[in-house]
Amino acid sequence: MAGLRWERTQKERTRRERTRREIDDFLGIGPVQVAELDLGDSTGAADDGMVLRPGPGSPPVTSGSVFLLVRQAGVPVGTLLGEVPEGADAARVLAGLARRLPRTAPPEALPVPPRASVVVATRERADQLARALDSLLAQDHPDFEIVVVDNAPVTGSTRELVERKYAERVRYVCEPVPGLAAAHNRGLAVVRGEVVAFTDDDVVADPRWLTELTAPFATDPGLGCATGLILPARLRTPAQVLLESHGGFAKGFTPRTYDPACPPADEPLFPFTAGRFGSGANMAFRTAVLRAVGGFDPATGAGTRARGGDDLYGFVRVLAQGRRLRYTPRALVWHHHRETWRDLETQAYGYGAGLTAYLTAILVNRPTLLPAFLARVPGGLAHARGLTAVRTAGKGDADGRGGGGSGGGRDREGAAPGGHDSRTHPWPRRLARLQRRGMLYGPVGYLRARRALRAAGVAAR
């Protein structure tokens, strides 16, 4: 017995020491500037036409670490982490690094995009919403509308903002049932566009975002969904830097089409690893297709007991109808990542819960998919182990929410992001454990959310 107690004591000491090291590592992560550099049309070493801009809401670039989006003639082509020495010309230093990225062919001209609607669900975040709406109203799309869905409001701040500042340019609707999916369904019910795009109230949309996201629908009648690139608007806190070090929300800079008629050979779990397709902050659907599959399951998503998974549910339902999904990195939004350690804990648990909640929702609502799902269970277990692993520095992507991308770069002491998912800082065990716990809870949370909806008189999908 004495030996067993000693062993337990040693294990507890080891665990506490590991936790202290993780905390010290986390607190030692410094801020990183965010900027974008457009190389223009030049392929040589000259700086003619080159433009360096700070990221949305950021001050001008100075010395220090810089997370850089590189554009070529306006088109995003990669990211890197650059170090600007004290007193150096930031534009010249970063341009020298940016030219190491592979050059891409000039983009083809886009077709005229179809009429579009943008739905922004929000709840008691009027300041953030105003920033998002300002960027949406600056879109170069020729024909679109904006619908704000006020989800289960407790004050009139959102309605007052829309009516006071945006008048006839933005439509306001209210959805009393809490939950992101319920809010999105409310928006889906009232939009008038052939394509409906969804984004969050904590993003800043690139001026060409909506055009780039919706134009593919004009040339592919079989396209049901499109997703785009999500980059960090700020990297000011350790939590923001850590998240982006492990991929953030980005899916890289290579366009890709997912076709259920030709399942991708490198995606053995297709279509159930829907997190690889994109994220809810940057997605669009052919309106008629999304309505035909019943929209999103209101028992999924943030604001419900399921904690997430509404976007993944939508992707799989559309793919299950035989429709294609297109990822286009030219459609860019800048996302304001969560800022604190507690936020990361909530996010890790929510991602785990949302993943298994959406899978439960799919099987409950589409039981015909059960055989395909069971055939993928062995691979799914391996995927789950990779998803919740303690991710060390320098490893590749293991989870459906991570990203891959062009660009590279190293930071001082490896504590800042370079290229997407470069994993320049270890992923804490605490967050990995929370993600596993969330995965165990997800099916329970989904079923509880369904019961809550029935009690409120709302039918689940």
Buried (B, 14 or more C-beta within 10 A) or exposed (E): EEEEEEEEEEEEEEEEEEEEEBEEBBEEBBBBBBBBBBBBEBEEEEBEEBEBBBBBEBEEBEBBBBBBBBBBBBBBBBBBBBBBEEEEEBBEBBBEBBBEBEEBEEEEEBEEBBBBBBBBBBBBBBEBBBBBBEBBBEBEBEEBBBBBBBBBBEEEBBBEBBEEBBEEEBBBBBBEBBBBBBBBBBBBEEBEBBBBBBBBBBBBBBBBBBBBBBBBBBEBEEBBBBBBBBBBBBBBBBBBBBBBBBBBBBBBBEEBBBBBEEBEEEBBBBBBBBBBBBBBBBBBBBBEBBBBBBBBBBBBBBBBBBBBBBBBBBBBBBBBBEBBBBBBBBBBBBBBBBBEBEBBBBBBBBBBBBBBBBBBBBBBBBEEBEEEBEEBEEBBEEBBEBBBBBBEBEBEBBBBBBBBBBBBBBBEEBBBBBBBBBBBBBBBBBBBBBBBBBBEBBBBBBBBBBEBBEEEEBEBB
